[in-house]
Amino acid sequence: MDNKSRQVRNDVARLQRSLRTISRCNRELFHARAEQELLQAICQILVETAEVGLAWIGYCEDDAEKTVRPVASAGNGVDYLQRVQHSWAPTLAGQGPVGEAIRTGNRCWVKDTRADPMFSHGRTEALALGYVSCVALPLVADTRTGELIDLRGALTLYAGTDDAFEESEIELYAEVTSYLAYTISRLRSHLADDVSHGVRALLVRGERKRVEEALQSSEDRLRLVINTIPTMAWSALPDGSWAFVNQRWSEYTGLLAKDSAGSGWQGAFRPEDIGSHMEKWGVSLATGEPFENEARVRRAADGEYRWFLIHGRPLRDDSGKIVRWYGTATDIEDRKRAEQALQRSEAYLAEAQKITHTGSWAYDVANRRMTYSSEEHHRLFGFDPAAGMPGAADWVRRIHPDDRETVMQAMEQTIRDRRDYELEHRVVHPDGTIRFIHTVGHPVLSPSGHVVEVVGTSNDITDRKREEYLTEQVSERLPDLVSIIGRDYRYRRANPTYERVWRIPAEKVVGMHVGDIVGRETFDRVVKPNLDRCFAGQEVSFAEWFDNPGGRRYWVVTYSPLKLESERVDAALAVARDLTEQTLAAEKLRDARIELAHINRVVTVGQLTASIAHEVNQPIGALVTNAYAASRMLRARPPDLDEVSDALGAIIKDGRRVSDVIQRIRALVKKAPAQADLLDINEVIVETIALARSEILRNDVSLETHFGKDLPPIRGDRVQLQQVIMNLVMNAVEAMSSADEGKRELQIATDKDRDASISITVSDSGPVLEPESLNRLFEPFYSTKPTGMGIGLSICRSIIEAHEGRIWATANAPRGATLHITLPVSGKAAFH
């Protein structure tokens, strides 16, 4: 599991632990009846659920040493509180986090007790118990009215790892401490029940008159006391009509005692709450059972409705008859908001679990049963969350038979060794569906160090396992070489194809240096530079001949960057495909095309025999004539040397002309490798026209040229481009020679295109071309001529495409066709 996944898992577990802690603490605060029981319960919850080693609460004493007296504690090390005396005075004993939190009213956090000078007092004793981090929280609370509740005490937590408390957790614990202080303050102000108990004791004595007098006296004293306490109090007659409200009620609601009498008090309640409140009140009046309900009461100062917890208890005489009801109304708005926030958090958590297919659970070690399973955890095992908690055997049966023993052993080992466990296993749903589950368990220890509970999370990893399986199958079955190469140029993984190609088992390839496989010279020259580009973040592809044990092979290789644990490229995914046969076949095809092009050129030259003979005979005839003239002038007395010189110059010119014609013919028929030269396309066309001029004139074709000016050079092979022009010109002349009517016009034009390309067009006025012919004109062995072989234009297309250009045909109106060619200028593309 990578660090990011582990961090997410830890964060989810921490959040779930915090929510369970807050939830349990809120339930205790809500049902609190006695201060000491509440304090002890909070400490126990923090040890069991929040996973702290020791939790204790201390109150300030006003003795000479200003002692902090422990009043509640839970966890390992209760005797530590007896050995180490804490103080809230600015002395050595009070310099620790406990005294600091009480004096300042702020939380005090010690991340490492071994090094923090604040924790010098009691350090040895704490370390002996394994506690290396601590946080102290003052028992203070702010009320909505701006009052500050200060119980002059602190809640202190200890943990066995350094920096064990996160800021978010401390915030939650601080809220718990604040609610605890608020609740204890309310408990201390609940005097109505105590007075009722005293009155009940008087009635039990059986002295009716004295009881009535005592009752009246008690009620008088009760009114006096209750009018001075900050809690709203009330009393009601047996029929439920209110007979008394204290001063706090009137101040808060704005209703005086006379306005609240009878049913007038209902005017302070939110109308939507009256119905359910009266229904419950009626049940208590009918059964005599204590009354409890939550309702919203209007605050007169600002008109806000706030949540209150309304308590009512009956007072009975000797016969058990109810003579009066006494009750209180406690402001629980802050608690309700906290509960709502908690409910939202739990809803968010449930939704997050559903989205991520992650469930949480708790296992009771003593009773060997599940005590908690989230809805998503139910669904992971194929259970209906609405059906309740399945039995222990039901959970076991859902585990795949082949995995049950492993899962059970992992749980037993966790209980025995008190260590976390992590494993993957399968579950089988009732419909036969198999899901893969990743489970993490954590033991919860009692104060004595025994495992009382195992809590954990389970995550559905079926999709991931399926992807891993498919990836593995693809890698295993591919004929390609597939591997992962680290930044140290060593193989981390290799598929079985390596054994077939390199004669080395795949498991032995792992760990080897790439240079040891492909050879150091090839590694330094080809492989390493490309891997370094990949490690820099590039997607790299290249092709190279490699010397394999089975012979020299041609491989196309791709390197893809892999970022496994950070933004830095950690490794490269290497895929190599053997294209030896395809490459050799391509080379043979290329050679065949070159041979075919050569044959085409020879055939074309053969078709130009008459034209070539004319081009050669004309300068040779002129050469002979000038030679006779020069001979005659040399015999003259005196010889005319100037005339002789002119005649010899003409002879040289005609000789060069003949030589040029022969050189061009030789170039066309010679089988030579392609050359990539900078060419003037206009010059290439003019030289080609010169060879075909006689053929053009012989067929009564009118030639018109339009050459673009200042055209940039192109890079290509002169002979191949002349072959293309020659083919197009000869095709046009031959097409027009078959037409009996109309003018025979041939136009050749060049220009510069907008996209930095050179355009060439060859237009004729030959027969009309059908659309089908235009579409198939460049197909091999397709010809519109009865005796044509259909290879000329196919070769033209191959040549033009090798020059990174395009060639196509369009029909002219009313007849004829135009052949279009575009070629990139020399700076845009290279001829290959």
PEMO-V929983 format. One record per pair of residues at least 4 apart in sequence whose C-alpha atoms are under 8 Angstrom apart, sorted by the first residue. I is the first residue (numbers start at 1). GAP is how many residues later the second one is. Records with the same first field share a line. If there is no record, write none. Layout:
I = GAP, GAP
This chain:
1 = 4, 5
2 = 4, 563
3 = 4, 562
4 = 4, 561
5 = 4
6 = 4
7 = 4
8 = 4
9 = 4
10 = 4
11 = 4
12 = 4
13 = 4, 443, 444
14 = 4
15 = 4
16 = 4, 333, 344
17 = 4, 32, 33
18 = 4, 32, 151, 154
19 = 4, 323, 326, 327
20 = 4, 29
21 = 4, 24, 25, 28, 29
22 = 4, 150, 154, 320
23 = 4, 319
24 = 4, 21
25 = 4, 17, 20, 151
26 = 4, 150, 309, 313
27 = 4
28 = 4, 10, 13, 14
29 = 9, 150, 151, 154
32 = 5, 6, 151, 155
33 = 4, 5, 154
34 = 4, 153
35 = 4, 149, 152, 153
36 = 4, 35, 36
37 = 4
38 = 4
39 = 4, 18, 32, 33
40 = 4, 32, 33, 34
41 = 4
42 = 4
43 = 4, 12, 13, 14, 29, 30, 31
44 = 4, 11, 29, 30, 31
45 = 4, 5
46 = 4, 5, 6, 9
47 = 4, 5, 6, 7, 8, 27, 28, 399, 400
48 = 4, 396, 397, 398
49 = 395
51 = 393, 394
52 = 23, 105, 106, 107, 108
53 = 22, 23, 78, 104, 105, 106, 107, 394
54 = 19, 20, 21, 22, 23, 24, 103, 104, 105, 393
55 = 18, 19, 20, 100, 101, 102, 103
56 = 14, 15, 16, 17, 18, 99, 100, 101
57 = 13, 14, 15, 16, 96, 97, 98, 99
58 = 10, 11, 12, 13, 14, 95, 96, 97
59 = 9, 10, 11, 12, 92, 93, 94, 95
60 = 6, 7, 8, 9, 27, 28, 92, 93
61 = 5, 6, 7, 8
62 = 4, 5
63 = 4
65 = 22, 24
66 = 21, 22, 23
67 = 18, 19, 20, 21, 22
68 = 17, 18, 19, 20, 85
69 = 17
70 = 11
73 = 5
74 = 4, 373
75 = 371, 372, 373
76 = 53, 370, 371, 372, 373
77 = 4, 52
78 = 4
79 = 4
80 = 4, 45, 46
81 = 4
84 = 38, 41
85 = 8
86 = 7, 8, 12, 13
87 = 4, 6, 7, 11, 12
88 = 5, 6, 10, 11, 12, 14, 15
89 = 4, 5, 6, 10, 14
90 = 4, 5, 9
91 = 4
92 = 4, 29
93 = 28
94 = 4, 5, 6
95 = 4, 5, 23, 24, 26
96 = 4, 22, 23, 24, 25
97 = 4, 11, 12, 13, 21, 22, 37, 38, 39
98 = 4, 10, 38, 39, 56, 58
99 = 4
100 = 4, 6, 8
101 = 4, 5, 6, 7, 35, 36, 37, 53
102 = 4, 35, 36, 37, 50, 51, 52
105 = 33, 35
106 = 31, 32
107 = 28, 29, 30, 31, 67
108 = 27, 28, 29
109 = 25, 26, 27
110 = 6, 8, 9, 23, 24, 25, 53
111 = 5, 21, 22, 23, 51, 52, 53, 54
112 = 4, 20, 21, 22, 50, 51
113 = 4, 6, 10, 14, 18, 19, 20, 21, 49
114 = 5, 9, 13, 18
116 = 4
119 = 4
122 = 4
123 = 4
124 = 4
125 = 4
126 = 4, 5, 6
127 = 4, 5
130 = 30
131 = 27, 28, 29, 30
132 = 26, 27, 28, 29, 30
133 = 25, 26, 27, 28, 29, 30, 31, 32
134 = 22, 23, 24, 25
135 = 21, 22, 23, 30
136 = 18, 19, 20, 21
137 = 17, 18, 19, 36, 37, 40
138 = 14, 15, 16, 17, 39
139 = 11, 12, 13, 14, 15, 16, 38, 39, 41, 42
140 = 8, 9, 10, 11, 12, 37, 38, 41, 42
141 = 7, 8, 9, 37, 38, 40, 41
142 = 4, 5, 6, 7, 36
143 = 4, 5, 6
149 = 32, 33, 36
150 = 31
151 = 30, 34
155 = 22
159 = 5
160 = 4
165 = 4, 5
166 = 4
167 = 4
168 = 4
169 = 4
170 = 4
171 = 4
172 = 4
173 = 4
174 = 4
175 = 4
176 = 4
177 = 4
178 = 4
179 = 4, 156
180 = 4
181 = 4
182 = 4
183 = 4
184 = 4
185 = 4
186 = 4, 45, 144
189 = 40, 41, 42
190 = 4, 41, 138
191 = 4, 35
192 = 4, 30, 34, 41, 134, 135, 136
193 = 4, 120, 133, 134
194 = 4
195 = 4, 23, 27
196 = 4, 119, 130
197 = 4
198 = 4
199 = 4, 12, 15, 16, 19
200 = 4, 115, 116, 117
201 = 4
202 = 4, 5, 9, 12
203 = 4, 5, 8, 114, 115
204 = 113, 114
206 = 5, 112
207 = 4
208 = 4
209 = 4
210 = 4
211 = 4
212 = 4
213 = 4
214 = 4
215 = 4
216 = 4
217 = 4
218 = 4
219 = 4
220 = 4
221 = 4
222 = 4
223 = 4, 23
224 = 4
225 = 4
226 = 5, 7, 20, 21
227 = 19, 20, 21
228 = 19, 20
229 = 19
230 = 18
231 = 17, 18, 97, 98, 99
232 = 13, 14, 15, 16, 17, 96, 97, 98
233 = 12, 13, 15, 16, 93, 94, 95, 96
234 = 8, 9, 10, 11, 12, 92, 93, 94
235 = 7, 8, 9, 10, 89, 90, 91, 92
236 = 4, 5, 6, 7, 8, 88, 89, 90
237 = 4, 5, 6, 86, 87, 88
238 = 47, 84, 85, 86, 87
239 = 46
240 = 22, 41, 45, 85
241 = 20, 21, 22
242 = 18, 19, 20, 21, 23
243 = 18, 19
244 = 13, 16, 17
245 = 4, 5, 12, 15
246 = 4, 11
247 = 4
248 = 4
249 = 4, 5, 6
250 = 4, 5, 6, 7
251 = 4, 49
252 = 47, 48, 49
253 = 15, 44, 45, 46, 47
254 = 45, 46
255 = 4, 5, 10, 13
256 = 4
257 = 4
259 = 5, 6
260 = 4, 5, 6
261 = 4
265 = 4
266 = 8
268 = 29, 30
269 = 4, 5, 26, 27, 28, 29
270 = 4, 25, 26, 27, 28, 35
271 = 4
273 = 4, 22, 23
274 = 4
275 = 4
276 = 4
277 = 4, 16, 17, 18
278 = 4
279 = 4
280 = 4, 11, 13
281 = 4, 10
282 = 4
283 = 4
284 = 4, 5, 6, 7
285 = 4
288 = 26, 34
289 = 24, 25
290 = 21, 22, 23, 24
291 = 19, 20, 21, 22
292 = 17, 18, 19, 20
293 = 16, 17, 18
294 = 13, 14, 15, 16
295 = 12, 13, 14, 15
296 = 9, 10, 11, 12
297 = 8, 9, 10, 11
298 = 5, 6, 7, 8
299 = 4, 5, 6, 7
300 = 4
306 = 25, 26, 27
307 = 24, 25, 26, 29
308 = 21, 22, 23, 24, 25
309 = 20, 21, 22, 23
310 = 17, 18, 19, 20
311 = 16, 17, 18
312 = 13, 14, 15, 16
313 = 12, 13, 14
314 = 8, 9, 10, 11, 12
315 = 7, 8, 9, 10, 11
316 = 4, 5, 6, 7, 8
317 = 4, 5, 6
332 = 4
333 = 4
334 = 4
335 = 4
336 = 4
337 = 4
338 = 4
339 = 4
340 = 4
341 = 4
342 = 4
343 = 4
344 = 4
345 = 4
346 = 4
347 = 4
348 = 4
349 = 4
350 = 4, 24, 25, 26
351 = 4
352 = 4, 6
353 = 4, 5, 6, 23
354 = 4, 5, 22
356 = 103
357 = 19, 23, 102, 103
358 = 18, 19, 99, 100, 101, 102
359 = 14, 15, 16, 17, 18, 19, 21, 98, 99, 100
360 = 12, 13, 14, 16, 17, 95, 96, 97, 98
361 = 9, 10, 11, 12, 13, 16, 94, 95, 96
362 = 8, 9, 10, 11, 91, 92, 93, 94
363 = 5, 6, 7, 8, 9, 90, 91, 92
364 = 4, 5, 6, 7, 88, 89, 90
365 = 4, 50, 86, 87, 88, 89
366 = 86
368 = 24
369 = 22, 23
370 = 19, 21, 22
371 = 18
372 = 17
373 = 4, 5, 16
374 = 4, 11
375 = 4, 10
376 = 4, 9
377 = 4, 81
378 = 4, 5, 6, 7
379 = 4, 5, 6
380 = 55, 57, 79, 80
381 = 14, 17, 46, 47, 48
382 = 16, 46, 47, 48
383 = 4, 7
384 = 4
385 = 4
390 = 4, 5
391 = 4
392 = 4
393 = 4
394 = 4
395 = 4
396 = 8
397 = 4
398 = 29, 30, 31
399 = 4, 5, 26, 27, 28, 29
400 = 4, 25, 26, 27, 28
403 = 4, 22, 23
404 = 4
405 = 4
406 = 4
407 = 4, 16, 18
408 = 4
409 = 4
410 = 4, 11
411 = 4, 10, 30
412 = 4
413 = 4, 5, 6
414 = 4, 5, 6, 7, 27, 28, 29
415 = 4, 28, 36, 39
418 = 25, 33
419 = 23, 24
420 = 20, 21, 22, 23
421 = 19, 20, 21
422 = 16, 17, 18, 19
423 = 15, 16, 17
424 = 12, 13, 14, 15
425 = 11, 12, 13, 14
426 = 8, 9, 10, 11
427 = 7, 8, 9, 10
428 = 4, 5, 6, 7
429 = 4, 5, 6
435 = 25, 26, 27
436 = 24, 25, 26, 29
437 = 21, 22, 23, 24, 25
438 = 20, 21, 22, 23
439 = 17, 18, 19, 20
440 = 16, 17, 18
441 = 13, 14, 15, 16
442 = 12, 13, 14
443 = 8, 9, 10, 11, 12
444 = 7, 8, 9, 10, 11
445 = 4, 5, 6, 7, 8
446 = 4, 5, 6
461 = 4
462 = 4
463 = 4
464 = 4
465 = 4
466 = 4
467 = 4
468 = 4
469 = 4
470 = 4
471 = 4
472 = 4
473 = 4
474 = 4
475 = 7, 20
476 = 19, 20, 21
478 = 19
479 = 18, 98
480 = 17, 95, 96, 97, 98
481 = 13, 14, 16, 17, 93, 94, 95, 96
482 = 12, 13, 15, 91, 92, 93, 94
483 = 8, 9, 10, 11, 12, 90, 91, 92
484 = 7, 8, 9, 10, 87, 88, 89, 90
485 = 4, 5, 6, 7, 8, 86, 87, 88, 89
486 = 4, 5, 6, 84, 85, 86
487 = 48, 83, 84, 85
489 = 24, 25
490 = 20, 21, 22, 23, 24
491 = 18, 19, 20, 21, 22, 23
492 = 18, 19
493 = 16, 17
494 = 4, 12, 13, 15, 16
495 = 11
496 = 4, 9, 10
497 = 4, 9
498 = 4, 5, 6, 7, 8, 11
499 = 4, 5, 6, 7
500 = 4
501 = 47, 48, 49
502 = 15, 46, 47
503 = 46
504 = 4, 5
505 = 4
506 = 4
508 = 4
512 = 4, 5
513 = 4
514 = 4, 5, 9
515 = 4, 5, 6, 7, 8, 9
516 = 4
518 = 4, 5, 28, 29, 30
519 = 4
520 = 4
521 = 4
522 = 4, 5, 24
523 = 4, 5
524 = 4, 5
525 = 4
526 = 4
527 = 4
528 = 4
529 = 4
530 = 4, 10, 29
531 = 4, 9, 28, 41
532 = 4
533 = 4, 5, 6, 7
534 = 4, 5, 6, 25, 26, 27, 38
535 = 26, 34, 35, 36, 37
536 = 33
537 = 24, 32
538 = 22, 23
539 = 19, 20, 21, 22
540 = 18, 19, 20
541 = 15, 16, 17, 18
542 = 14, 15, 16
543 = 11, 12, 13, 14
544 = 10, 11, 12
545 = 7, 8, 9, 10
546 = 6, 7, 8, 9
547 = 4, 5, 6
548 = 4, 5
553 = 25, 26, 27
554 = 24, 25, 26, 29
555 = 21, 22, 23, 24, 25
556 = 20, 21, 22, 23
557 = 17, 18, 19, 20
558 = 15, 16, 17, 18
559 = 13, 14, 15, 16
560 = 12, 13, 14
561 = 8, 9, 10, 11, 12
562 = 7, 8, 9, 10, 11
563 = 4, 5, 6, 7, 8
564 = 5, 6, 7
565 = 5
566 = 4
579 = 4
580 = 4
581 = 4
582 = 4
583 = 4
584 = 4
585 = 4
586 = 4
587 = 4
588 = 4
589 = 4
590 = 4
591 = 4
592 = 4
593 = 4, 202
594 = 4
595 = 4, 76
596 = 4, 199
597 = 4, 198
598 = 4, 70, 71, 72, 73
599 = 4, 70
600 = 4, 191, 192
601 = 4, 67, 68, 122
602 = 4, 66, 67
603 = 4
604 = 4, 122, 123
605 = 4, 60, 63, 64
608 = 4, 83, 84, 87
609 = 4
610 = 4, 84, 85
611 = 4, 80, 81, 82, 83, 84
612 = 4, 49, 79, 80, 82
613 = 4
614 = 4, 80
615 = 4, 43, 46, 76, 79
616 = 4, 42, 45
617 = 4
618 = 4
619 = 4, 35, 36, 38, 39
620 = 4, 34, 35, 38
621 = 4
622 = 4, 29, 32
623 = 4, 27, 28, 31, 32
624 = 4, 27
625 = 4
626 = 4, 21, 22, 24, 25
627 = 4, 20, 21, 24
628 = 4
629 = 4, 15, 18
630 = 4, 13, 14, 15, 17, 18
631 = 4, 13
632 = 4
633 = 6, 7, 8, 10, 11
634 = 5, 6, 7, 10
635 = 4
636 = 4
640 = 4
641 = 4
642 = 4
643 = 4
644 = 4
645 = 4
646 = 4
647 = 4
648 = 4
649 = 4
650 = 4
651 = 4
652 = 4
653 = 4
654 = 4
655 = 4
656 = 4
657 = 4
658 = 4
659 = 4
660 = 4
661 = 4, 30
662 = 4
663 = 4
664 = 4
665 = 4
666 = 4
667 = 52
668 = 51, 55
674 = 43, 46
675 = 41, 42, 43
676 = 39, 40, 41, 155, 156
677 = 38, 39, 40, 41
678 = 35, 36, 37, 38, 148
679 = 4, 5, 34, 35, 36, 37, 39
680 = 4, 31, 32, 33, 34
681 = 4, 32, 33
682 = 4, 25, 68
683 = 4
684 = 4, 34, 37, 38
685 = 4, 37, 40
686 = 4
687 = 4, 35
688 = 4, 34, 37, 38
689 = 4, 37
692 = 4, 34, 38
693 = 4
694 = 4
695 = 4
696 = 4, 5, 6, 7, 37
697 = 4, 5
699 = 34, 38
700 = 44
701 = 32, 35, 42, 43, 44, 45
702 = 42, 43, 44
703 = 42, 43, 44, 45
704 = 41, 42, 43, 44
705 = 42, 43, 44
706 = 41, 42, 43, 44
707 = 41, 42, 43, 44
708 = 41, 42, 43, 44
709 = 42
711 = 40, 41, 47
712 = 113, 114
713 = 112, 113
714 = 44, 109, 110, 111, 112
715 = 88, 110, 111, 115, 116
716 = 5, 87, 114, 115
717 = 4
718 = 4
719 = 4
720 = 4, 79
721 = 4, 78, 79
722 = 4
723 = 4, 73
724 = 4, 72, 75
725 = 4
726 = 4
727 = 4, 65, 66, 69
728 = 4, 34, 65, 91
729 = 4, 33
730 = 4
731 = 4
732 = 4, 14, 31, 32, 34
733 = 4, 13, 31
734 = 4
735 = 4, 31, 32
736 = 8, 28, 29, 30, 31
737 = 7
739 = 27, 28
743 = 22
744 = 20, 21, 22
745 = 19, 20
746 = 16, 17, 18, 19
747 = 14, 15, 16, 17
748 = 12, 13, 14, 15
749 = 11, 12, 13
750 = 8, 9, 10, 11
751 = 7, 8, 9
752 = 4, 5, 6, 7
753 = 4, 5, 6
756 = 68, 69, 72
757 = 65, 66, 67, 68
758 = 64, 65, 66, 67
759 = 61, 62, 63, 64
760 = 60, 61, 62
761 = 57, 58, 59, 60
762 = 56, 57, 58
763 = 53, 54, 55, 56
764 = 52, 53, 54
765 = 47, 50, 51, 52
766 = 49, 50, 51
767 = 48, 49
768 = 43, 44, 46, 47, 48, 49
769 = 4, 5, 42, 46, 47, 48
770 = 4
771 = 4
772 = 4
773 = 4, 11
774 = 35, 36, 37
776 = 6
777 = 5, 6, 16, 32
778 = 4, 15, 16, 19
779 = 11, 12, 14, 15
780 = 10, 11, 13, 14
781 = 8, 9, 10
782 = 7, 8, 9
783 = 5, 6, 7
784 = 4
790 = 4
791 = 4
792 = 4
793 = 4
794 = 4
795 = 4
796 = 4
797 = 4, 9, 10
798 = 4
799 = 4
800 = 4, 5, 6, 7, 21, 23
801 = 4, 5
802 = 29, 30
803 = 20, 21, 27, 28, 29
804 = 19, 20, 25, 26, 27
805 = 16, 17, 18, 19
806 = 14, 15, 16, 17
807 = 12, 13, 14, 15
808 = 11, 12, 13
809 = 8, 9, 10, 11
810 = 7, 8, 9, 10
811 = 4, 5, 6, 7
812 = 4, 5, 6
824 = 4, 5
825 = 4
826 = 4
